């Protein structure tokens, strides 16, 4: 057994303590602790019970069956039936300090690894810029495998971990599983998980974590509506403001597995991994495989504390640095306005009306390319339909630009209809296994992006339009799940996802000024790895304001509002057939990247005036909404939902109070508002309310008419009396510091 050493990785508030010896084990992950950690180490040595193995069994950074871990290992694979239970021994350690210096262990001599690359300046850009990083190199010479591990913590208390496996001897090594692992303490006794479906994404579920564990799998070929790759563990009864929580987000846009195991001895750990299809992942001698990043964060301030840390990381480390708050223009998208019925003169009139509403970006959706009159044909034929646009797109784009708006265009590059010239010319470009007939999804199939000719064709077509026209924005859609992803007969789901990344990367390098939205029938591809390449998500095809309240709340746990497309739809919702007032629709769309999804030409004057009102309201609040600190506020009645955005300097805040259903009681109770300067005095006023607000009851609370001045501590401890509201309505209040 090698001599053990303790390493600390410290963020702003939290800390990892990692013990290094023959292996690496994370001993602690939580709030910073002080003192001589080496002398404190003895207080957390584990006993060795009877009836089990005769030695302590560590849960290392990659748990190993060969060390006696009987729960899920970090690696499963074999070399023609051999080398299937590797035991890795730590060889090399490199730690990067907060100031950027590297400290190199002498045992690194003669090795080439992630750690060596870090010393040469070749570490991942995101991991090398800020915070503290630990690079570990372990080997099993008998199995002929090297395991490289990178653990990073940044100033926002976000932990990232990934592994790299290298085959270092002759013979093909077949990888069946390769997981990222992080430990959880025994007080993590509850889980909050995510589920959903098309038009009902980002739903949450609570469940106990007492014995056995939890597992979710996504095999749909994209991040998926059903199993968003995130989960949250916490102490018993954790909530928005209280409790210890550990949040996990797996940055991968394809098939994945998340699991949390409770061992028989009570220890817990979380794993996230790519699902490899049979025979998909093999390593020849010298070849390596790297896992996606697993992002994680601990907070003792409940779910809000966790979310605020993730939001800060997204804003400063994932989103493009050029995306300042006022660069998120209000959209109008034509889809729910005209669908496939494209007439240039009419689209020009839509643009004219859109500009009058304050819209800043105008997007033509599906239906503009050759032969595309419905969703059964023409996907892949990325040439302008001259029968619809005899004068080309230039007149429309010129008109849009003259009105002061940017122009955007819809694409679905990864997909193909069999009823298309592309398929008739290149039937071999399908992502499929010969001899089988796949079921369609939205009447379409996927293109094999590993086929170089297909990849280059799509890149050339996208480049043509971005070079030919003044296009500032792409709505990048993906409207089907991946069935039987095959390239030259072999399973290739992972490679298909990687080639999607490559296509977007190539396009962004050529056209860095173009913004891209990730839309996959709404929320089918939303994760951090996509966000590194895009600027905005479309969370759901559901524009129903009531459903959107739940969807957007679920998305808020890991994403700040400015990356969440949120549109005002028509009064009659196309996905649920419900009808909502413009006030409810407008306020629901306010807390995101706002847009309008309808035909403004057909709306009456009064409705258009209200559209313009909410667009202007969003624009006035946009600097606050897109840079402030977000709070999901607990309510006394589940019929209410409340959220707030507080300025970073606590000078102002806006609070949205939503009545989801009939109030449980005749009175609505009070709302306590967190996040304000406790010593400051705030003027509170209503910015927006239902048109019939005063007629709902005999008398609404006095402060809603005359305004009041209250302290931040009053807001947090006492709160404000809520008005009585009808179901599916909302009010928006503002607090401004006056002293």
MOZIDA-V481179 format. One record per residue. N is the residue number from 1. RES is the residue in one letter. PHI is phi as a letter, one per 30 degrees, with the letter a starting at -180 (none if undefined). NEAR is the number of other C-alpha atoms within 8 Angstrom. Layout:
# MOZIDA-V481179
n->(N N)
res->(RES RES)
phi->(PHI PHI)
near->(NEAR NEAR)
This chain:
# MOZIDA-V481179
n->(1 2 3 4 5 6 7 8 9 10 11 12 13 14 15 16 17 18 19 20 21 22 23 24 25 26 27 28 29 30 31 32 33 34 35 36 37 38 39 40 41 42 43 44 45 46 47 48 49 50 51 52 53 54 55 56 57 58 59 60 61 62 63 64 65 66 67 68 69 70 71 72 73 74 75 76 77 78 79 80 81 82 83 84 85 86 87 88 89 90 91 92 93 94 95 96 97 98 99 100 101 102 103 104 105 106 107 108 109 110 111 112 113 114 115 116 117 118 119 120 121 122 123 124 125 126 127 128 129 130 131 132 133 134 135 136 137 138 139 140 141 142 143 144 145 146 147 148 149 150 151 152 153 154 155 156 157 158 159 160 161 162 163 164 165 166 167 168 169 170 171 172 173 174 175 176 177 178 179 180 181 182 183 184 185 186 187 188 189 190 191 192 193 194 195 196 197 198 199 200 201 202 203 204 205 206 207 208 209 210 211 212 213 214 215 216 217 218 219 220 221 222 223 224 225 226 227 228 229 230 231 232 233 234 235 236 237 238 239 240 241 242 243 244 245 246 247 248 249 250 251 252 253 254 255 256 257 258 259 260 261 262 263 264 265 266 267 268 269 270 271 272 273 274 275 276 277 278 279 280 281 282 283 284 285 286 287 288 289 290 291 292 293 294 295 296 297 298 299 300 301 302 303 304 305 306 307 308 309 310 311 312 313 314 315 316 317 318 319 320 321 322 323 324 325 326 327 328 329 330 331 332 333 334 335 336 337 338 339 340 341 342 343 344 345 346 347 348 349 350 351 352 353 354 355 356 357 358 359 360 361 362 363 364 365 366 367 368 369 370 371 372 373 374 375 376 377 378 379 380 381 382 383 384 385 386 387 388 389 390 391 392 393 394 395 396 397 398 399 400 401 402 403 404 405 406 407 408 409 410 411 412 413 414 415 416 417 418 419 420 421 422 423 424 425 426 427 428 429 430 431 432 433 434 435 436 437 438 439 440 441 442 443 444 445 446 447 448 449 450 451 452 453 454 455 456 457 458 459 460 461 462 463 464 465 466 467 468 469 470 471 472 473 474 475 476 477 478 479 480 481 482 483 484 485 486 487 488 489 490 491 492 493 494 495 496 497 498 499 500 501 502 503 504 505 506 507 508 509 510 511 512 513 514 515 516 517 518 519 520 521 522 523 524 525 526 527 528 529 530 531 532 533 534 535 536 537 538 539 540 541 542 543 544 545 546 547 548 549 550 551 552 553 554 555 556 557 558 559 560 561 562 563 564 565 566 567 568 569 570 571 572 573 574 575 576 577 578 579 580 581 582 583 584 585 586 587 588 589 590 591 592 593 594 595 596 597 598 599 600 601 602 603 604 605 606 607 608 609 610 611 612 613 614 615 616 617 618 619 620 621 622 623 624 625 626 627 628 629 630 631 632 633 634 635 636 637 638 639 640 641 642 643 644 645 646 647 648 649 650 651 652 653 654 655 656 657 658 659 660 661 662 663 664 665 666 667 668 669 670 671 672 673 674 675 676 677 678 679 680 681 682 683 684 685 686 687 688 689 690 691 692 693 694 695 696 697 698 699 700 701 702 703 704 705 706 707 708 709 710 711 712 713 714 715 716 717 718 719 720 721 722 723 724 725 726 727 728 729 730 731 732 733 734 735 736 737 738 739)
res->(X X X X X X X X X X X X X X X X X X X X X X X X X X X X X X X X X X X X X X X X X X X X X X X X X X X X X X X X X X X X X X X X X X X X X X X X X X X X X X X X X X X X X X X X X X X X X X X X X X X X X X X X X X X X X X X X X X X X X X X X X X X X X X X X X X X X X X X X X X X X X X X X X X X X X X X X X X X X X X X X X X X X X X X X X X X X X X X X X X X X X X X X X X X X X X X X X X X X X X X X X X X X X X X X X X X X X X X X X X X X X X X X X X X X X X X X X X X X X X X X X X X X X X X X X X X X X X X X X X X X X X X X X X X X X X X X X X X X X X X X X X X X X X X X X X X X X X X X X X X X X X X X X X X X X X X X X X X X X X X X X X X X X X X X X X X X X X X X X X X X X X X X X X X X X X X X X X X X X X X X X X X X X X X X X X X X X X X X X X X X X X X X X X X X X X X X X X X X X X X X X X X X X X X X X X X X X X X X X X X X X X X X X X X X X X X X X X X X X X X X X X X X X X X X X X X X X X X X X X X X X X X X X X X X X X X X X X X X X X X X X X X X X X X X X X X X X X X X X X X X X X X X X X X X X X X X X X X X X X X X X X X X X X X X X X X X X X X X X X X X X X X X X X X X X X X X X X X X X X X X X X X X X X X X X X X X X X X X X X X X X X X X X X X X X X X X X X X X X X X X X X X X X X X X X X X X X X X X X X X X X X X X X X X X X X X X X X X X X X X X X X X X X X X X X X X X X X X X X X X X X X X X X X X X X X X X X X X X X X X X X X X X X X X X X X X X X X X X X X X X X X X X X X X X X X X X X X X X X X X X X X X X X X X X X X X X X X X X X X X)
phi->(none d d c b c c c c b c d b c a c c c c c a d b c b d d a b l d e c b j d d d d d e d d b d d d c d d i b d d b d c d c d d b e b d d c j d c c d d d b b a a c h i c h c b d b d c d c b b b c c d e d j d c c c d d d d e i c b a e d d d d d d i c d e e d d c d b i b b b c b b b b b d d d i b c c c b b b b b c d c i c c b b a b b c b d c b d j d c c c c b a c d b b d b d d d d c b b c c c b l a e i a d h d c b c a d b c b i k b b b b b b c i b e j d d b e d a a b c a d e i d b d c b j d b b c b b c d a c b d a b c b b c c d d d j d b a c b b a d d c d e i d b b b d e i d b b c d d d c c a a c b c c i d d d d d d d d d d d e d c b c d e d d d d e d c c d d c b c d e d d b h c d c b e d d d d d d d d d d d d d j d c b c b c c e j c c e i c c a c c b i e j c d b e d d d d b d c i d e d d d d d d d d d i c d c b b d b b d d c b c d d a d d d d d b d d d d d a c e j c c d d d b h i b b c d d d d d e d d e d d d d d d d d e d d d d b d c c a c c c c a c b d c c h d b b h i c d a d d d d d d d d e d d d e d d d d d b d d d d b c c b b h j d d b b a d d d d d c b b a c c d a d d c d d d d d e d d d d d d d d b b d d d c c d b c d c d e c d d c b i d b b d d d d d d d d d d d a c d a b b a c d d d d d d d d d d d e d d d d d d d d d c e e d d c b d c c b c c d b d b d d c b b b b b c e e c i d a a b b c c c c d b e d d c d c c i b b c c d j d d d c d c b d c a c c a a d d c e d c d b d b c e d d d c c i b c b d d d d d d c c j b d d d d b d e i b a b b c b b b d c c)
near->(4 5 6 8 7 10 8 8 12 13 14 8 8 13 14 12 12 12 13 12 11 10 11 11 11 13 8 8 12 9 9 8 5 5 5 6 8 7 6 9 8 7 5 6 6 5 5 9 5 6 4 6 9 6 5 8 8 8 10 10 10 11 14 15 12 8 9 8 13 6 7 7 11 13 12 11 12 11 11 7 6 7 11 10 9 11 10 10 9 13 10 12 13 12 11 11 11 8 4 9 7 9 8 8 8 6 7 11 5 4 6 7 8 12 14 10 11 10 9 7 6 8 12 6 7 7 9 10 7 10 12 14 14 13 13 13 15 13 13 12 6 6 9 11 14 13 12 13 13 13 11 14 14 13 9 10 13 16 11 12 12 13 11 11 11 13 15 10 8 7 7 10 12 12 12 11 12 11 12 15 12 9 10 10 7 8 7 14 12 14 13 11 10 13 13 11 8 13 9 12 14 15 11 9 8 8 7 7 12 8 7 8 10 8 8 8 9 13 9 11 14 13 17 13 15 10 12 11 12 11 11 11 12 15 12 9 7 13 8 11 11 10 13 13 17 12 12 11 13 14 13 15 13 14 17 13 12 13 11 11 12 13 10 6 4 7 10 12 11 12 12 13 14 15 9 12 9 6 10 11 9 9 14 10 11 9 9 9 8 8 12 10 10 13 12 11 13 14 14 10 13 15 14 13 11 16 12 10 12 13 11 9 11 11 9 8 7 10 11 7 6 4 8 7 10 7 6 9 10 13 13 14 14 13 12 10 10 10 11 11 7 11 8 9 6 8 10 11 9 11 11 10 10 12 12 8 11 10 15 12 12 15 13 11 13 10 11 13 12 11 7 13 8 7 7 9 13 14 12 12 10 8 7 9 12 9 5 9 12 7 7 8 8 8 8 10 11 8 10 15 10 7 8 8 12 12 14 13 11 12 10 10 9 9 13 15 14 9 9 13 9 10 13 9 6 7 8 4 10 10 13 13 12 5 4 6 4 7 5 8 9 8 9 13 13 11 11 14 12 10 9 7 6 12 12 8 8 9 10 8 10 9 9 8 9 10 7 6 9 8 12 10 13 13 13 13 12 12 10 12 8 9 9 9 12 13 13 5 8 9 12 11 14 11 8 12 12 8 10 10 10 8 10 9 9 8 12 11 7 6 8 8 6 10 10 12 13 15 15 13 12 13 16 13 14 14 13 11 9 14 12 10 11 10 13 13 12 14 15 13 11 12 13 13 11 8 10 11 9 10 14 11 9 11 10 10 10 9 12 12 11 12 11 14 13 14 12 14 12 8 9 9 13 9 9 7 7 8 7 12 8 10 13 13 13 11 13 12 14 11 10 13 17 16 14 11 14 14 11 10 7 5 8 6 6 6 9 11 9 10 11 11 8 11 13 9 8 10 8 7 8 10 11 11 12 11 9 11 9 11 11 9 12 9 10 8 9 6 10 13 12 12 11 13 13 16 12 8 4 11 9 10 13 11 11 12 11 11 15 11 9 8 14 7 5 6 7 12 8 10 11 11 10 8 8 12 8 8 7 11 11 13 13 13 13 12 8 8 10 10 5 6 8 8 6 9 7 6 5 9 9 7 9 9 8 7 11 8 8 10 11 13 11 10 14 12 7 8 11 8 9 9 8 11 10 9 9 11 13 14 13 13 12 13 11 10 11 7 5)
